[in-house]
Amino acid sequence: TSGLRFSWNVWPSSRLDATRVVVPFGVMVNPIKHIPGMPLLPYDPVACKSCKAVLNPYCRVDFVGKIWICPFCHQRNQFPRNYADINEQSLPAELFPNYTTVEYQVNQGLSKSSSPAFLFVVDTCLSEEELQGLKDSLRQVLSLLPEMALVGLVSYGTNVLVHEIGYSECPKAYCFRGDVESTAEKVAEVLGMGHKLASSAQQMPRSQGHHQAPTGGHGRFLLPVSECEFALESALEDLTVNSFPREAGWRMERATGAALSVAVGVLEGCCAGTPARLMLITGGPCTRGPGTVVSPSLEESIRSHQDFEKNNAKHFKQALKFYTGLGQRIIANSHVLDIFACALDQAGLAEMRPAVEASGGLMVMAETTSSSNFRTSLQKLLERDENGHLKMAFGAVMEVFTAREIKVCGAIGPVASLEQKSAAIAETEIGVGNTTAWKIGSLDDRTSIAVYYEVVNQHSNQIPAGQIFTLQYVTRYTHGSGEQRIRVTTAARRWADSSSTTQDLVSGFDQEAAAVLMARHAAYKTDYEDAFDVLRWLDRMLIRITSKFGEYDKDNPQSFRINGAFSLFPQFMFHLRRSQFLQVFNNSPDETAFFRLMLNREGVTGSLIMIQPTLMSYSFEGAAPALLDVSSIAPDRILLLDSFFCVVIFHGSTIAQWRKAGYQDQAEHEHFRRLLEAPKTVTESLMKDRLPVPRLVECDQHGSQARFLLAKLNPSATHNSDNWNSQEIIFTDDVSLQVFMEHLARLSVQS
């Protein structure tokens, strides 16, 4: 309920004992998870004068002296004057034992921050049909935005156009070259936005007539929806397919990098430091100017994973450097970059991922601008709550406080380092480390950050068993309503008894959270290490874990038994090894970048579905969970596979024949119609709560699209199996879970 999931809920009390445990000490933190009954306090938090941690239920309080002692640095702090009346019977909410998570509504007397801005960057190198689909989608989105939200439009093809929607006399746009990067100064100069003017533009009254045009960016390129809906719709209607001709054997010249650099410059000039989302909708790879992914000539194919291995991706490093630099500009202004790639081919997501991930943005992959998962994902991103506020937070900063015996290794997720130095920084770095505070450009109630720790207490310094330690997470952010809020979550866990066996530790093991923390660490390592080395590292870690916590006789694999608290962990690791996060076969670099980015955003439940999909079976006997195994396939069953990115409804051969014969349309086969509808009803509820919206695949046994299901199943029966003619098989050389567990047992019991 607090938005925290620990891999270990009981921690060893010394560095030596901690290194023997193998599984990382980490916490999956959901910074602004919706918690029913959580108090919203209309005042500023009380912070420790030494370490800046916030007052919480685990502080020791002297009610007579009006003093509280910080549990992190043990500093004695005086309560402020407005706490003068507190006593054991009259406590402030933040000291209630059951309020370990509270939220503060700060700066009550000040005005709310400005409305968020949404700058749409639209690709016109599309077909007429796709461009029309894009226009229709954006018109629907405008109706979803709050009336005071600022919107703007940049379109691009071979060159870049910034549309001045505040100019009512006629359509007006500023053109930038697509083959050069535009700096913030260049954009401000061309658009007539002086930095001083731009910073004060919000306070300037907007001219109603045409005699005195506004000189800042506000009122010209970014306007409230209520004021510019007609002008923006007119600008969208006037968009045409990129007019530069394309010769046979050549790609469209698409200046995506230049368009993004111009759009970032517009936001820097108009709303530096205030909430803004830059939403790129592209239909293919950048082929012109900065950030080029592939040359315009079709003789050059777009890079693949094999090109990365052979160092043949000639544009990749330069493009990656460009988009990483662009991302730093976006992060510096607390803005967010979202990318909607609507193309059958790759669009360059692998190069753009650092900018999206570090800013807290979202990636969506769709086949066309008319596809339902693009439209629905765009609409869900801009959803509002029951009070009419956007379901998103901006400009967040998350800070971590720890007990003296614990240090912070780093964080993995949609974060950027604030390089905040502290005595609590560990020598070992995991993910974005060397800091105890991170910037998160955008948050929603699904966003989760993995924070990794290490125990540094020396073995000679004994800590009494059962003594508690505390960790605190302080997240400052701008709420969808524009209010400044601070969410404070404080957690207490206890130290294990060092003299006892591992049973005390094992009782507090959360194998689901541990699997996700391992998965994030492994996926992060793939960006810097060879995939084969990462798999070997994962195998060694698993063998050490099972050897440590398994029950067996030395050199006797048949005697191997794994503790109940670890019973699913090897299975999670088996599916992780086969997953798209570590295996790049049959995936493009863009797909791999998308999958890894989403793994680093989702919470424990969503991430586990990505690693080990869920499978439901539907038959005339009813619905039931099924083993993720090829043996679950039967002619008279419907299977529903949820792999997070894709939902598959798989009809057995007999069911498919009955459906094609139209039995479901006959009154006497009503039960068959209900059987066909049952998985569709569940699918609708799955897709309704997920962002990005997953792809829906309906297929039949032995059909071509059955591969979406077969690729995820455990290959317990393959073409190499005995008597395989009697059942469904998978043509693969991958080992099955049973063989994997046999090898694991043999290696774990070795002397």
N, C-alpha and C positions, 0 to 999 in steps of 0.2 A: 504493500500500500504506500510505501514511502518513495517508490520509484527507484529503489536500489536492489541489485541482485549481486551478492558476494559469491565468489567461487568457493571460498572457505568462510564459514561462519564462526569457526574457532581457529585461532592462529597460534602457531608455535612461538614460544617466548624468546627464542634466540636465533641469531643468523645461521648458526650451524644446523639447527633442527629445520629451519625454513628451507635451506638448500636441498635437504634430503627429500622434501615433499614433492618436488618436481613441478607440479601444476602451479602456474603463476598465481600470485596473490593479486586479485583484481576485483573491480566493482563495475558492473554495468549501471551507469547513471542515466536516468531519464530526467533531465533537469526541470522540465515544467509539466510533468505528468499530471493529469487531472486526478485530484484526490478528493473524494466526497468528504465533506465536513471539515476540510482544512480551513483554519482561520485566516482571514484577510485583515491585517492590522493597519489602521490608518495613521501610522507614525513611523519614524525612522528607527532602524535597529540599534541596539546598544552593542558597541564593539569594544573588544579588549584594546587597551591603549598600547600594548606591546606587540602582539602578533596580528591584531585586527580581526580575530575570530569573533563570531557573534554569540551573544548570550543565548543559552539553550538549557534544556532540562537537566543536563549532566553536569552543570556548574554547581560548585558548592557555594551556598549562600549564607552569609551572616546577617540575619534580619535585624539584629540589634545595632550593629555597626554600619548597616546598609552597604555591605561589601560583598562582591562575588569574586570567586577564584576561577580563572580560565583553566579548563581541563587540558589545554594543549601546551601552554607555556607556563602555567601555574602562577601567572601574574595576579596580584590582588588589585581589583578595580572598584572604584567608588560608583554607586548607582547615581544616575542623574537626578536632578531635583524632582522631576515629575514622577519618580518612583518612591517618593518619601513615605507613602502610606502603605507600602507592601508589607505583608507578614505571612505567616504560615496559612492563614485562612483567606488571605486576599492576595492572590498571585497574578502577575501579568500572564497573558496567554502563552508567551514563549517559554515560561517555566513550568507549564502543565506537563506532567510526565507523558501523557498520551499525544501531545503536540510536538513530535520530533521534527515535523515539517510545518513551517509557517511561511506566510508570504506577507511582505510589507508593501504598502502603497505609499511611496515616498513623495516628497516635494508636494504636499497637499495644496499649499497656497500658490504654487506656480502654475502657469498655463501648461497644457499638455503639449507634447512634441508635435511637430507638423505632421500632416497626413502623409502616409507612405506614398511613394511615387512608383509607377510601373511604366518602364520604357520598353516598348515592344520593338524588337529588331527583326525585320521580316525579309526573308529571301524571296527575290522575284525570279530567280533562275528555275522556274517551275513550268509545268504545262498549264494551259488555260484552265483545265479542270481542277488541278491541284490548287492553283492560286485562288480560284473561286471558293473551293472548300476552306482554304485558310481564311479568306475574308469572312465567310459565314461563321466560322469558329470564333474569330475575334469580335464580331458583332454580339454574339451570345455572351462573351466574357464581359463586355462593357456593361451589360445589364446586371452582372453579378457584383461589380465593384461598388464600394460605398461612394455616395455622391461626392464626398470631399476628397476622395483619393485622386492623386495627380496622375495623369496619363500623358504619354508622348509616343511618337512614331518615328522610327528610322527604317528606311527600306534600302536594300542594296542588291546589286547584281555585279556588273563589271565595275561600277562606281557606287558611291554611297550618297544617299539623300537624307537630310535631316528636315523633317516637315515642320513648318511653322504653323501650327494649328491655331495659334492666337491671332493670326492675320486674317480678318474676316472678309476683306475686299475680294480676294481671289485665292486659289490654291498657290502656295508659295513653299519652296524648298531650297535648301542650300546643298550644293554638290561638292563632294570631296573625292579626290582621286582614290581609286581602289588599289593602287600598287605601292602606296607608301603608308607608314604608320603615322597617325596624327596624335601629337602630344596634346596635353590639356591646354597649354598656352595657345597652340595653333587653333584648336577648336574654338576657344573663347574669343580669339581674334577674328576668325572668320564669321562667327555667329554674333559678334558684337556683345559678348558677355564679359565685361570687366570683372575681375575677382571681387572688388569691393562692391560693385553693383549687384553681383550675383548673391553675395552674402547678405545684402540688405533687401533683396528683391521681395522677400515675404512681407516686409513691412510697408512696401510701396503700394499705393492704390493703383489698380490696373486701369489704364486709359480706356474709356468706352468708345471714344471716337477714333478716327484714323489720322488725326492731325498730330498726335503725340504717341508714337508706338512705344511700348515698354522696352527698356534697354536690357534688363536682366533676363535670365532664362525662364523664370517663372512668368506666366502670362504670355509667353511666346511659344516655347517648346514643350512645356509641361503645364497643364491646366487641370483644375478639378473636373471630374466627369460631368457634373451637372452643368458646367459652362461650355464644354467643348464637344459634347456627344455628337452634335450634327456635323461640326467641322471635321471631327475625327472619322466619322462614317463616310463623309465626302472624300477625305484623303484616302481611305481604304478603297472606296469605289473607283477612284482614279488610278489605283495601282495597276500597272500593266506588266506583262511578261518582259523580262530583260530584253531591251531592244537591240543590243549588239548581236550581230549575226554569228551563228556557230557553223563552222565549216565541217564537212564530213571528215570523220576520223579525229575530231577534237571535242573536248568537253566544254561545257559552258564556263566562261571566265567568272568565277564566283569569289568575291572579295570579302570573305567572312571575317578574317583577321582585321582588315582595315575598318570594317563596319563596327566591330566590337571596340576598337580603339577610339573611334569617333563617339560611340554611344557612352563609353566610360567617361570621355571628356565632357560630354553634355551633362552627365550626372554630377561630375566633379564641379562644374560651373554652376549648376542649378541647386543642388541639394547635398553639398559635401557634409558628411557627418550626420545626416538625417536618414531615416529609413527609406530604402529604395531597392527595387528588384529590376534587374536587367534581364529581359526574357527573350532569348534568341530562338527563332523558329527557322530552321534551315532544311533544305532539301537535298543536300549533297556536300561533298568535300570542298574545302577552300583550294582554289586553283590559281589564285592571283594575289600578289602582294605579300605582306607579312602573315605568318601563320599558315603558309601554303603546305598542304598535306600531300598533294600529288600534282604533277605538271598537267597542263591542259591537254597534252597529246594523249590519245587513247593507246598509243604504243607502250606507254608506261602504265603498268597496273598498280593499283593502290596497295600500300604495304600490308604484309601479313605477318603472322608470328614467325614464319620461317625466315622472312627478311630480317626481323629483329635478331634471330639467332645467328644469321650469317652476316650481320652488320650491313645489310643492303638497303635499309630504309633511309635514303639520303636526305629526306626533308625532315625526318622525325626530330632530331636533336634541336635543330634551329626553331622548329615550330613549338616544341615543348618549352624552350627557353622564352619564346615570345609570349605564350599564353600564361606561363608561370609569372612573368613580369607583370602582365595585365592583371592577373589575380591579385598580386600584391597591391596594385593601385585600387582595386575593388575593395579589398579587405581594409586598407587604410581609411577608407571613407565609410566603413560599416555597411557597404552595399552587398547585394547578392546576385550571382549569375545563375540563371536557369537555362538549360538547353533542351529544346524539343527537336529531336532529329527525325524528320519524316522522310525516310528514303529507304529504298531496297538495298542500296549500296551503303558503304561506310560514309560517315560524315566528318570524321576527325575527332571523335569523342576521346580517343586515347590521348591525343595531344592536349585537349582542352580540360581533361579531368582535374589537374591540379587547381585550376582557377575555380572550378565548380565546387570541388570538395572543400577547399580551404575557406570559401565564402559561405558554406552551409547551403549551397544551392541544390537543385534537383535535376536529374537527367531523365528524359523520357524517350524511349525508342518506339517508333511506329513506322508502318510501311508507307502510309500516305497521310496527307493533311485531312483527308475525309474519313480516316479510320476512327472507330469509336473509342479505342483506347487513348488516342491523342486528344480528342475532344473532351472525353470524360476526365482525363487526368488534368487537363488545363482548368476545367471547371472545378474539380475537387481541390486543386491547389488554392483557389480563390474563394473557397467556401467561407460563409460567415456563421457565427454562433447565434444563439437565440436572442442575444442583445444587439445583433447587427454588426458585431465587430469581426474582423478577419481572424480566422483560426491560425494565426502565425505570430511569432514574436521576432523582433529585430534587434540587432546590435547588442547581442548578449555577451557577457563576460563571466566565465565560470572560474571560481577560485577554490582551491582545495587546502584544507588545514588538517594536519595529522598529529598524532601523539609523538612524543620525542623518540620512541623506539622504532618508528616507521618513517620511511622516506618514499618520495614519489618518483617512479621511473619514467612516467610519461603518460600520454593519452593517445588513443587511436579513434578517429571519428572525423566529423566535419568541423575541424578546429584549426586555428592558427595560433602559433605561440605568441604570447605577450612578453616573453623573455624576462619574466619576473624572477629575480634571484632570491633564494631563500636557503636557510640551513636544512630545509626538508627535501632538498633535491638529491636523488640517489646517484651513485656513480654509474650504475647500469641504466642505459637509456633504451626505452621501448616506445616506438612511435614518435610522437612529437614531445620531446623531453627537454631537460634543462630549464624547466619553468614550473611554477605551481599555479599559473593562471593562463587561460586560453580565451581567445576571442571566437565567438560563434556568430556568424553573420545572420543566420535565420534558424529559428527553432519552431517545432510544433510538438504536439503531445506524443508523437511517435519517435522523435529524435533521441538517440541514445549514444552516450560517450563511454568508451571503455577506458577506465583509469587503472594503471598498473602500479603496484607498490613492492617494496622489499622491506623485510624486517632487519634492522641493523643492531639490535640489542646483542651485546656479547654474551657468550655462554656462561661466563663467570658471574654475570650480573643476574642473579636469579629473581624472577618475578613470581609472586605467589600465584598458584593455580586458581583460576576462577576470577581473578582481578580483571576489570573491564578496561578497554581502551576506546577512544572515540575518534571518529573521522567526521569532517564537516565539509559540505558543498554549498557555496554561496554563489548564486547566479543572479546577476543584475541584467535586466533586459527591458525593452520597450514592449508593452502589451499591445495587442491588436487595437485597443481603444485609444492608444497614444499615451497611456499612463506609464510612468517609470515604476517598475516593481523590482523587489529583491526576494527571491525564493531561498530560504535557508533550510537545509536538510542535515540533521545531525544523527549519526548512527553510532551505536555502541555494540561492540562485540567483546568476547572474553578471550583471555590467553589460555592455552592448553596446559595441562599438567605435564611438565617435561619428564617427570619420573615414571609416568604411566606408559602403556603401550599406545599404538597409533589409534586405538579405538575412540579415544576422546576427539581426535582430529576428524576421523572418518564420519563421526556422527553429525558434523557440521558441514559436510561436503555437498555442494550443489552442482551436480554433474551437467546440468543444462547450461548454467552460467559459465562453468569452466570450459565446456565445449565451444561456446561462442567466443570467449576470451582467447582460446587457443586458435580458433579459426581466424579471428581478426589479426592476431600476431602473425600467423602463417601467411595470410594474404598480403599483409604489409611487407613481409620479408621478400615476397616475390618481385616487388618493384626494384629491389637492389641485389637480389641473389638469383642464381640459376634455379629454375623450378625443380630440377632433380635434387639439388642440395636441400631445398626446403622440404621435400618429401622425406628425404633421409633424416633430417632434423626431427620431423614430426614422428617418424617411426621410432627413433631413438628415445624420444620423450615418452611415447606410449609404452615401450618396453620397460623403461625405468619405472613408470607409474604402476604397471601391472606386477612388476617384480617386487615393488615396495609394498603394495597393498593386497596382493593376491595371497591365497592360502594354498600351499603345495609342498610336496616333498622334493628335495633337490634332484634334478635330472630325471624327473618322472612327470612327463607332460599329462598323463592320464589323471594325475592327482590334482591338477590345477583347478582351483575354484576362485572366482573373483568376488570380492565383497559386494553385498547388495547395494551399497551406496554408489558403487562404481559399475553396476551391471550394464548400464546403457552407454557408458563412456567409450569403450572400444568400438561399439557400433557407430556412434557419432563420428569417430575418427576414420572408420572405414568409408563412410559416405563422404566425409570431407575430402579424403584422398582422391575420390572419384569425381568430385564436384567441379563445376565450371570455374571455381575460384583458384584451383591449383592446376587443373588440366585444361590446356588451351586447344586441344584437338577439336576440330569441327566448330570452333568459335573464332570470330574475327577479333582483332585488337579492340575495336569499338565495343563489341559485346562484352569482352573480358573487363574492360574499363567500367562499363555500366554495372556489371554484376558486382565487382569489388566495391564500387562506390556505394551501392545499395546495402551491401553487407555491413559497411561501416556506418550506416545511418540507423538501421533498424534495431529494435530491442531484442530481447532474448527469444521470445516466441516467434517473431517473424524470421529471425536469423536461423533458428533451428529448422523451420520449414524450408528455408533455402538449402540448408545442408542435408537434411533428411526429410524429403517430402512426405506428406500424409497421403494415405490411400484408403478410400472408403469403397465398400462393395454393396451393390444393390441387386437384390433378387426377389422372387415372389415370397421368400421367407422373411424379407425385411432388409433394413440397412444395418451394416456392422463394419467396424474398422477391419482392414485387411492387412496382411503382412506385405511389406514393400518387397515382394518377391515374385518371380515369374510364375511360381506355382499358384498365385492368386488369380491368374487368367483362366476363365472358364467360358464355354460357349453361351451359357444361359445366365451370365452375369453382366452387369454394367459396373465399370470401375470409374471412380472419380479421383483423379490425382491432382493434388495441389502442391506445386513446386514454388510458390510465391510469384514467380515471374510469368508462369503459364498454368492455366487450369485445363486439364484434359478430361473429357467425358469419352470413355472408351466402351464401345458396345461389343460384347462377345458375338461370335459368328451367328449363332442361332437367333439372338436378339436382333441383330442387324437384318437377317433375312425376314423376320416377322415385321420389322419396321418398314422395310422396302415393299413388303406385300400389302402394307396399309392396314394391318390388323388394329392399330390404335384408333382408327377412324370408325370402327364398327362398334355398335352399342354393346354387343355381347362380350367385347374384350376391353371393358372399362378399366379393369385391373391392370392390363398391359399399358394403357395410356398413362395411368397414374405412376407406373414403374418408370416410364420414360421421363416423366416430368419431375420425379423426385430429385435426381441429381441436379437438374437445372435450377430448381428452387434454392438448393444449397449454394450453387455456384453464384447466383445473384447476390446472396448475402455476403459471400466471400469477397466478391469484386467491389461491393459497395463500400467496404471498410478499408480498402487498400489503395495506396498511392506509391508509385504509378499503378494505374489499373492494369491487371495482368491480361495477357493474351488468352483468348478462349479457343480451344481446339476440340472439335467433335470428330471422332474417328471410329473406324470399325476394325475388328480383329483381321489381321492379314492385309489391311489397307496401308497406303504409303505413309499416312500421318501417324500410324501407330508407333512410329519411331519415337515420338515425344514421350510416350509412356515407357517403352522398352528400354530407353536410354537410362531411366532412373531406377529400374528394378534390379534387385539383387540377382545376378546370373547363376542361380542354383542349378539350372538345366541349360546346357549349351550343346553345340553340334559335336562336342567331344564327349558328351555324357553317354552312358550306356542306356539302351532302350528309350531313346529320346523321341522316337516316332509317335509315342502315345500321348505326348503333351506338348504345350507351347515351349519353344526354346528361344534363346538369344544367341545370335552368331557373334561371339566375342571371345577374345583370349584373356579377358579380365578374370581374376580369381573371384570366387564367391565369398560371402561372409563366413561360411563354415570353414573353408580352406584358410582364410585370413586368420580366424580365431585359433585354428590348429597350429599355424606357424607362430602366432603370438604366444600361445601356451608353451611351445617348445623353446622359444627364445627366452621367455620369462623365467623358466625353471633352471636354466643353465647355471652351472657352478661359476 
